[in-house]
Amino acid sequence: MRVWVFILLFCTTFVKAQDAQLSQFYSAPLLINPAFTGNTVQSRFTANYRNQWPEIPNSKAFTTYAFGYDHNFENFNSGVGLSFMKDNVGLAALSTTNIALSYAYRAKITRKVSFKPGIQFGVSNRSIDFSQLTFNDQLQRGGGTSSAEADYAKESRYYMDINAGGMVYTREMWAGVSFHHLNSPDIALLGQGSSKLAMRISMHGGYKIVLKKSIKKKVLSDLTFAANYKHQGPRDQLDFGAYFSYVPVVVGLWYRGIPFKKLDASIPNNEAIVVLLGYKKDGLALGYSYDLTVSKLSAATSGGAHELSASYEFASRKNQNKRRRRSRFMIPCPKF
């Protein structure tokens, strides 16, 4: 199935202005801030899938896949991680793929406060597959190969990407900032022009309240408030909400938008309400969330967004026995 050229132009503009996003951003820690690298007892695998606006005709608009692995080297106060992300727009006509290596170091400020800086180096590829598009000259002839398709076939560009971030945290709270695309890479396609990818700044934080513990002091229930603000080019976005956990069930409710800031004189900056249902026990975390669109692009016409996440933390028996002690040095952010 092919899509119209104006859909490509719309999607190209959108992706240029804003990176791919996940509602369960804490379930992809290496994508939100490299300072999260190694924030686990020993080792961790993560996987994410997002399907946004599935009801828009002939678009299969936005699909994102992400995978990650990171390891905590406690003896060196360090974490190392590897992440993969692929974002497709419009039947994969426009695609971005990124592979990145990250490193973070933990430093104690006081007995209760730690600081963790992180750095990330990646290689990205951005491409357009013209065989998936329908051009004006094809419509006039009733089909066949377009001259534009023959001229370009498949455009592709590779570029380096550099990200950095930092985090201050205790056992109950965390606050951090990350800077993506520090080198402002050129992502231009179709010719010799230049199109610099704007730096994305993210500020995030939260507070965790323990509601119930077992006799052995193991947390059974907690309530976590969190927020994430992003700014890239002319766009900014705020996500804030809360998670309630009663082992093994997790539920969450989030709002995305900036209600006090309008997109223009008449359009409020409201995007979505996000609901989450999750499972978390013995190192395994599974989550499903749905974005209920509240902007003028209603959920009835766009289909909102469906998102799945999975993570698994594992360690040797020796390190499992040290879990409680090591938890003092871990950022208390959610798993979703």
Secondary structure, DSSP 8 states (H G I E B T S, - for coil): --EEHHHHHHHHHHHHHS----SSGGGSHHHH-GGGTT-SSSEEEEEEEEEE-TTSTTT--EEEEEEEEEEEEGGGTEEEEEEEEEEEETTTTEEEEEEEEEEEE-EESSSS-EEEEEEEEEEEEEEEEGGGEE-HHHHHHTSS--HHHHHHSEEEEEEEEEEEEEEEE-SSEEEEEEEE-TT--B---SSS---B---EEEEEEEEEEEEEE-TT--EEEEEEEEEEEEEETTEEEEEEEEEEEETTEEEEEEEEEEEEEESSSS-EEEEEEEEEEEEEETTEEEEEEEEEE-SSS-HHHH--EEEEEEEEEE--HHHHTTHHHHGGGS------
